[in-house]
């Protein structure tokens, strides 16, 4: 199975391409740096969303445990609040605002009069902290992107025209960079686009979902699954904002460079590939005066995920890249070739059916990616991030390229969802061993057994599997969990306890299973 090249290997590969000019290599290296930076930020966003989801789920589980231990009804508990808990929540809010003074106004709107208020105040703080960190990371990225794009465009233009550079150093200073990223895009400033709308929408969705489930008496694990879906949607919106803002700030830096270098006209360049949108396809190749450039009308970005760009409208020469619809490979065409010209060329070469087939194949692949991503979210919700591939790309690669690895992962999912055969069996084992683990309920004891049985064998977790039995022993806690598969292959928990003779018990069990071999 082939592996992905790391950053250094990609750079070395580009430098080794003897058929490319220095200018072409520099352009590819610049694009590689942009892609790598985006990838790192998307991984950062993924990790933050997962950690925040886990924190909120923990709040809900704690809330459920406390409410179950009370004699009054859940609706009554939701509407009540002790003075001690009220003070504790207010202190938590005060500490949070001290760390995030820009949320002082938000804190004034929070009224903590009920347990439900206290719960949702915690949820809002978790989401606000996550969104603030994402906001800061994206803001830094956009400033760096502006600087790099402005200098890169100036460098390439002057190398092509042999004219002296005329860029303005003040464009690269903090004051202007802040102004550049706060330029309105369809009426919203940067902080509103990244922080406000996404945060408010996620908070609203989470609170609505949890309130409905609590009032209906649904278990928290059901709410957690729906929360995971909401968080994935919010994560996708954040990534869309990141990609759109990145393209937007590149377009702004390019436009500023045009103005500083007194470039009079620019040519609009759509991405030459099969799913280029009609709006950008219609603009492709058209020339506009720089003074008339207007974002969303005749200048990028035209829409979310817009990847179009512009170049100085020089008299002649230059190349641009296109992508073959059949092979997917990139190739160079003359800079004057428009999207319509490219599309006609592809139609003449492959025919209308080929394009339809390609679009259908891409739709099927997108559907597969969507379903796999939903599965990744569900699996990670069950197993946690420590027992899963860290990224969706890693999970996708495991599922479709590592048969044995994916089979083992699915087996762990079965054990993570396993139960005792009967409620009587669960209650009996909880009564005998629950206190060993500090478990407050049979359900908590059962969950601890699931966690151990679904663990990966490692230095601290030893174990073995036969056709029927699964045994795991935690060396750190001295805990053994035993499970059994029934005739249909369904996983069932047999027991979990802390044997008096510790690890020796596990080894004796192993010897009995394999007849001392």
GIGICOR-V329110 format. One record per helix or strand of 3 or more residues. SS is the DSSP state (helix for helix, strand for strand). FROM is the first residue (numbers start at 1). TO is the last residue. If there is no record, write none. Layout:
# GIGICOR-V329110
{{SS;FROM;TO} {SS;FROM;TO}}
This chain:
# GIGICOR-V329110
{{helix;7;15} {helix;22;68} {helix;74;79} {helix;83;99} {helix;101;108} {helix;115;161} {helix;169;172} {helix;174;181} {helix;190;216} {helix;220;260} {strand;265;269} {helix;278;283} {strand;287;289} {helix;290;292} {strand;309;312} {strand;319;323} {strand;330;334} {helix;339;350} {helix;352;383} {helix;385;387} {helix;392;401} {helix;403;416} {helix;423;437} {helix;442;453} {strand;461;465} {strand;469;474} {strand;479;485} {strand;491;497} {helix;503;513}}
